[in-house]
């Protein structure tokens, strides 16, 4: 009787261990199949919501923040947290050095600001707009330049630049926020140029508008929560192919005019 109970218990334990091992192998395979996504400005707002969406889908997430001490929520998702200031070339270079040899399947340039603006042209500090350009346009360019080799080594070879419908010249029918608009239009042109320059290497560059989102950037006003926007963006991103290279979409998948 004791021998039969022992054999039964041994069989059950062996079966459970086998199932656990199989589940671990399957999970590992799924992670490898999904790949790695790097998201800049991922410690809050749309960036954090994107990190959550990709983590839930089994991606390995690398999220950047200027101040990593304020990235507790990002760490809680199981993401790797990296320090990055997109306006600081040394910071960008250091990130590239730390990630040297690591494949990045999807690079998401999300970090951005509204920056200085004024309703009156006479009150506009034109020199202050340089910082807006530095963050919104030159920042993503620095990151692409530094991490292009990582992306090129991947199977997906996908670069996403979070822009705005306010960067669309055709859609500018109500004016205002000239620095932000111009910086996003510049980002759109950077994206389009990269799409042309690296198309033969199989890289795909796409610009996305996240929708009018309730974030700190616009004082909590908007039509969508960061979570709703990120869910839509993630669906669009994971459905892209090289045929979409150089295009401009919103978070619902609608193609937008330049």
MARLO-101171 format. One record per residue (C-alpha): residue number from 1; x, y, z negated; residue in three letters. Coordinates in pm, 1 decimal. Layout:
# residues N
[NUM [X Y Z] "ala"]
...
# end
This chain:
# residues 258
[1 [0.0 0.0 0.0] "unk"]
[2 [279.7 236.8 -91.6] "unk"]
[3 [462.8 144.8 228.0] "unk"]
[4 [155.9 218.2 441.6] "unk"]
[5 [98.8 556.0 268.4] "unk"]
[6 [462.9 648.6 318.7] "unk"]
[7 [450.1 558.3 688.8] "unk"]
[8 [128.8 754.6 735.4] "unk"]
[9 [272.2 1058.6 559.7] "unk"]
[10 [591.2 1031.5 765.3] "unk"]
[11 [388.5 1014.5 1085.3] "unk"]
[12 [185.4 1323.9 993.3] "unk"]
[13 [494.0 1523.7 896.5] "unk"]
[14 [668.7 1421.2 1219.0] "unk"]
[15 [366.0 1516.9 1423.6] "unk"]
[16 [337.7 1857.3 1256.2] "unk"]
[17 [707.0 1927.6 1307.9] "unk"]
[18 [680.3 1829.0 1673.8] "unk"]
[19 [381.4 2058.3 1721.6] "unk"]
[20 [563.1 2345.1 1550.0] "unk"]
[21 [869.9 2293.2 1765.1] "unk"]
[22 [657.7 2280.3 2081.7] "unk"]
[23 [478.6 2600.2 1981.2] "unk"]
[24 [811.1 2771.1 1915.5] "unk"]
[25 [944.1 2659.8 2254.3] "unk"]
[26 [629.9 2779.8 2429.1] "unk"]
[27 [643.4 3114.6 2246.4] "unk"]
[28 [1009.2 3154.1 2337.3] "unk"]
[29 [934.7 3074.4 2700.9] "unk"]
[30 [650.2 3323.8 2702.7] "unk"]
[31 [873.3 3594.8 2559.6] "unk"]
[32 [1137.0 3523.4 2819.9] "unk"]
[33 [876.8 3532.5 3094.8] "unk"]
[34 [736.7 3864.3 2974.0] "unk"]
[35 [1076.0 4029.9 2939.7] "unk"]
[36 [1199.3 4344.4 2768.8] "unk"]
[37 [1045.8 4691.1 2772.2] "unk"]
[38 [1222.9 5005.7 2650.7] "unk"]
[39 [1002.3 5300.7 2553.7] "unk"]
[40 [1139.8 5644.2 2470.0] "unk"]
[41 [966.7 5855.2 2206.8] "unk"]
[42 [807.9 5540.8 2064.0] "unk"]
[43 [774.5 5634.6 1698.0] "unk"]
[44 [435.7 5806.9 1732.4] "unk"]
[45 [146.8 5893.5 1962.5] "unk"]
[46 [125.2 5730.9 2303.6] "unk"]
[47 [475.7 5584.7 2273.8] "unk"]
[48 [392.1 5397.3 1953.3] "unk"]
[49 [60.6 5279.7 2098.9] "unk"]
[50 [243.4 5152.3 2409.5] "unk"]
[51 [492.4 4967.7 2189.6] "unk"]
[52 [202.8 4799.0 2011.2] "unk"]
[53 [35.2 4700.6 2336.9] "unk"]
[54 [351.3 4546.8 2482.3] "unk"]
[55 [438.9 4370.6 2156.7] "unk"]
[56 [92.7 4211.9 2148.7] "unk"]
[57 [150.0 4085.8 2502.4] "unk"]
[58 [468.3 3907.5 2404.2] "unk"]
[59 [727.3 4152.3 2532.2] "unk"]
[60 [1044.5 4226.9 2348.3] "unk"]
[61 [1012.3 4596.7 2266.8] "unk"]
[62 [1296.1 4844.8 2226.1] "unk"]
[63 [1164.9 5177.7 2101.0] "unk"]
[64 [1364.0 5497.5 2068.2] "unk"]
[65 [1323.0 5789.7 1830.6] "unk"]
[66 [1522.6 6102.4 1761.9] "unk"]
[67 [1496.7 6030.0 1389.5] "unk"]
[68 [1492.4 5655.7 1323.8] "unk"]
[69 [1401.2 5715.3 958.8] "unk"]
[70 [1055.9 5814.5 1084.1] "unk"]
[71 [1004.4 5494.2 1282.2] "unk"]
[72 [857.5 5270.5 1010.3] "unk"]
[73 [543.4 5196.4 1211.1] "unk"]
[74 [755.6 5103.6 1511.8] "unk"]
[75 [966.6 4864.4 1302.9] "unk"]
[76 [651.5 4708.3 1161.2] "unk"]
[77 [563.9 4593.3 1513.6] "unk"]
[78 [887.1 4393.3 1526.8] "unk"]
[79 [1042.0 4632.6 1776.2] "unk"]
[80 [1412.4 4708.1 1793.0] "unk"]
[81 [1456.7 5074.2 1699.6] "unk"]
[82 [1726.9 5282.2 1867.8] "unk"]
[83 [1825.4 5643.3 1806.2] "unk"]
[84 [1792.4 5864.9 2109.9] "unk"]
[85 [1768.9 6235.3 2185.3] "unk"]
[86 [1701.9 6262.5 2559.3] "unk"]
[87 [1841.8 6616.7 2565.7] "unk"]
[88 [2177.2 6504.5 2422.4] "unk"]
[89 [2405.1 6339.5 2678.5] "unk"]
[90 [2622.5 6186.8 2405.4] "unk"]
[91 [2314.5 6030.2 2245.6] "unk"]
[92 [2208.1 5887.1 2582.0] "unk"]
[93 [2558.6 5755.1 2649.6] "unk"]
[94 [2573.6 5590.1 2307.8] "unk"]
[95 [2241.2 5417.2 2368.5] "unk"]
[96 [2368.2 5286.9 2702.0] "unk"]
[97 [2680.7 5156.0 2533.1] "unk"]
[98 [2480.8 4976.9 2262.3] "unk"]
[99 [2256.2 4817.6 2525.9] "unk"]
[100 [2536.1 4730.3 2766.2] "unk"]
[101 [2471.8 4392.7 2925.4] "unk"]
[102 [2110.6 4375.1 2803.8] "unk"]
[103 [1843.1 4336.9 3068.6] "unk"]
[104 [1556.6 4587.2 3066.1] "unk"]
[105 [1260.2 4474.7 3274.2] "unk"]
[106 [1047.8 4786.5 3222.5] "unk"]
[107 [1185.1 5129.1 3133.2] "unk"]
[108 [917.8 5372.8 3013.7] "unk"]
[109 [1022.2 5737.4 2992.2] "unk"]
[110 [755.8 5859.5 2752.6] "unk"]
[111 [928.9 6126.7 2541.5] "unk"]
[112 [796.2 6472.7 2622.5] "unk"]
[113 [679.2 6806.6 2482.6] "unk"]
[114 [443.4 7090.2 2573.1] "unk"]
[115 [695.6 7343.2 2448.3] "unk"]
[116 [673.9 7718.2 2474.9] "unk"]
[117 [376.1 7868.6 2652.9] "unk"]
[118 [181.4 8193.3 2655.9] "unk"]
[119 [-154.7 8308.6 2786.8] "unk"]
[120 [1.1 8640.2 2886.4] "unk"]
[121 [281.4 8650.9 3139.8] "unk"]
[122 [426.4 8951.3 2958.2] "unk"]
[123 [470.0 8739.1 2643.6] "unk"]
[124 [630.5 8445.6 2820.3] "unk"]
[125 [989.9 8373.9 2716.1] "unk"]
[126 [1126.9 8239.9 3041.7] "unk"]
[127 [1453.4 8130.9 2878.4] "unk"]
[128 [1260.2 7914.6 2632.7] "unk"]
[129 [1122.9 7711.7 2922.8] "unk"]
[130 [1469.1 7565.0 2978.7] "unk"]
[131 [1414.0 7337.5 2678.5] "unk"]
[132 [1084.5 7214.3 2824.2] "unk"]
[133 [1261.3 7120.4 3147.2] "unk"]
[134 [1542.9 6959.4 2948.5] "unk"]
[135 [1307.0 6726.7 2762.1] "unk"]
[136 [1043.9 6654.2 3026.7] "unk"]
[137 [1247.3 6636.3 3347.4] "unk"]
[138 [1620.6 6615.6 3280.3] "unk"]
[139 [1572.7 6388.6 2978.7] "unk"]
[140 [1416.5 6105.5 3181.3] "unk"]
[141 [1680.1 6156.8 3451.3] "unk"]
[142 [1957.2 6113.1 3194.1] "unk"]
[143 [1796.5 5794.3 3065.0] "unk"]
[144 [1745.2 5651.2 3414.5] "unk"]
[145 [2104.6 5728.7 3506.6] "unk"]
[146 [2235.3 5563.9 3190.3] "unk"]
[147 [2017.0 5250.7 3197.0] "unk"]
[148 [1968.8 5190.9 3569.3] "unk"]
[149 [2215.5 4901.9 3566.2] "unk"]
[150 [2015.7 4733.4 3288.4] "unk"]
[151 [1694.1 4766.4 3488.2] "unk"]
[152 [1857.6 4655.4 3813.0] "unk"]
[153 [1959.0 4325.7 3647.9] "unk"]
[154 [1597.3 4237.9 3569.5] "unk"]
[155 [1337.9 4059.2 3779.2] "unk"]
[156 [1073.5 4333.3 3747.8] "unk"]
[157 [1307.0 4629.6 3804.6] "unk"]
[158 [1039.2 4874.4 3697.0] "unk"]
[159 [1081.1 5238.6 3588.2] "unk"]
[160 [776.2 5424.6 3455.9] "unk"]
[161 [776.3 5799.8 3404.6] "unk"]
[162 [491.4 5934.7 3192.5] "unk"]
[163 [391.2 6256.5 3364.7] "unk"]
[164 [60.9 6443.5 3368.4] "unk"]
[165 [-214.7 6548.5 3604.1] "unk"]
[166 [-95.8 6898.8 3511.4] "unk"]
[167 [212.2 6822.0 3718.6] "unk"]
[168 [-3.8 6781.8 4028.5] "unk"]
[169 [14.5 7088.3 4251.5] "unk"]
[170 [-306.2 6994.9 4432.2] "unk"]
[171 [-495.0 6956.9 4104.8] "unk"]
[172 [-380.0 7287.3 3957.7] "unk"]
[173 [-701.7 7482.8 3983.8] "unk"]
[174 [-708.6 7645.5 3640.5] "unk"]
[175 [-350.1 7756.7 3578.2] "unk"]
[176 [-192.1 7807.7 3230.3] "unk"]
[177 [96.1 7623.0 3060.0] "unk"]
[178 [337.7 7707.3 3338.1] "unk"]
[179 [650.2 7555.3 3180.8] "unk"]
[180 [486.9 7220.5 3104.9] "unk"]
[181 [324.4 7203.4 3447.2] "unk"]
[182 [646.3 7286.7 3629.3] "unk"]
[183 [852.0 7039.1 3425.0] "unk"]
[184 [609.8 6756.6 3502.7] "unk"]
[185 [606.9 6850.7 3871.2] "unk"]
[186 [987.7 6830.3 3858.3] "unk"]
[187 [964.5 6487.3 3694.3] "unk"]
[188 [731.4 6374.9 3972.5] "unk"]
[189 [986.0 6481.3 4233.4] "unk"]
[190 [1268.0 6306.9 4045.5] "unk"]
[191 [1059.8 5989.9 4041.1] "unk"]
[192 [978.1 6013.6 4413.0] "unk"]
[193 [1341.7 6071.9 4503.8] "unk"]
[194 [1454.5 5772.8 4298.3] "unk"]
[195 [1181.3 5563.6 4460.3] "unk"]
[196 [1325.5 5641.5 4802.6] "unk"]
[197 [1692.5 5614.6 4704.5] "unk"]
[198 [1666.0 5273.9 4533.1] "unk"]
[199 [1384.7 5106.8 4724.8] "unk"]
[200 [1621.9 4877.4 4914.6] "unk"]
[201 [1760.8 4752.6 4583.3] "unk"]
[202 [1414.8 4638.5 4481.9] "unk"]
[203 [1360.4 4895.0 4207.6] "unk"]
[204 [1012.9 5039.3 4158.2] "unk"]
[205 [955.4 5393.2 4027.5] "unk"]
[206 [602.8 5496.8 3931.9] "unk"]
[207 [459.1 5811.1 3770.5] "unk"]
[208 [164.2 5774.0 3531.9] "unk"]
[209 [-82.6 6022.2 3384.6] "unk"]
[210 [-197.7 5901.8 3039.5] "unk"]
[211 [-526.9 6090.4 3043.3] "unk"]
[212 [-629.3 6374.6 2815.4] "unk"]
[213 [-514.5 6216.1 2490.8] "unk"]
[214 [-576.2 6316.4 2129.3] "unk"]
[215 [-220.8 6357.6 1998.2] "unk"]
[216 [-13.2 6604.4 1799.3] "unk"]
[217 [101.8 6747.8 2132.2] "unk"]
[218 [-239.9 6902.1 2199.5] "unk"]
[219 [-352.9 6953.6 1839.5] "unk"]
[220 [-568.7 6642.5 1835.9] "unk"]
[221 [-789.6 6748.6 2125.9] "unk"]
[222 [-867.5 6514.2 2411.5] "unk"]
[223 [-1096.9 6254.1 2565.7] "unk"]
[224 [-903.7 5943.1 2467.4] "unk"]
[225 [-721.8 5809.9 2164.1] "unk"]
[226 [-358.0 5711.2 2201.3] "unk"]
[227 [-465.6 5348.5 2169.9] "unk"]
[228 [-720.2 5378.7 2452.3] "unk"]
[229 [-467.5 5551.7 2675.2] "unk"]
[230 [-196.3 5296.0 2600.7] "unk"]
[231 [-429.9 5004.5 2669.8] "unk"]
[232 [-505.2 5147.7 3012.8] "unk"]
[233 [-143.9 5236.3 3086.2] "unk"]
[234 [-23.5 4889.9 2988.7] "unk"]
[235 [-279.6 4727.2 3214.1] "unk"]
[236 [-166.7 4946.4 3503.7] "unk"]
[237 [204.0 4890.8 3434.3] "unk"]
[238 [178.0 4512.5 3411.1] "unk"]
[239 [-18.1 4506.5 3736.6] "unk"]
[240 [232.2 4705.4 3942.7] "unk"]
[241 [438.9 4563.5 4226.7] "unk"]
[242 [707.5 4702.9 4454.1] "unk"]
[243 [431.8 4805.0 4695.8] "unk"]
[244 [344.2 5077.0 4441.6] "unk"]
[245 [692.6 5227.9 4454.0] "unk"]
[246 [682.4 5608.1 4447.8] "unk"]
[247 [312.6 5634.5 4359.5] "unk"]
[248 [123.6 5843.4 4101.5] "unk"]
[249 [-159.3 5683.7 3899.8] "unk"]
[250 [-366.1 5766.5 3594.0] "unk"]
[251 [-423.8 5530.2 3301.0] "unk"]
[252 [-733.9 5389.3 3471.4] "unk"]
[253 [-539.1 5290.8 3782.4] "unk"]
[254 [-666.9 5569.4 4007.3] "unk"]
[255 [-406.8 5710.9 4246.5] "unk"]
[256 [-353.1 6081.8 4198.2] "unk"]
[257 [-254.5 6353.1 4448.8] "unk"]
[258 [78.6 6531.0 4424.6] "unk"]
# end
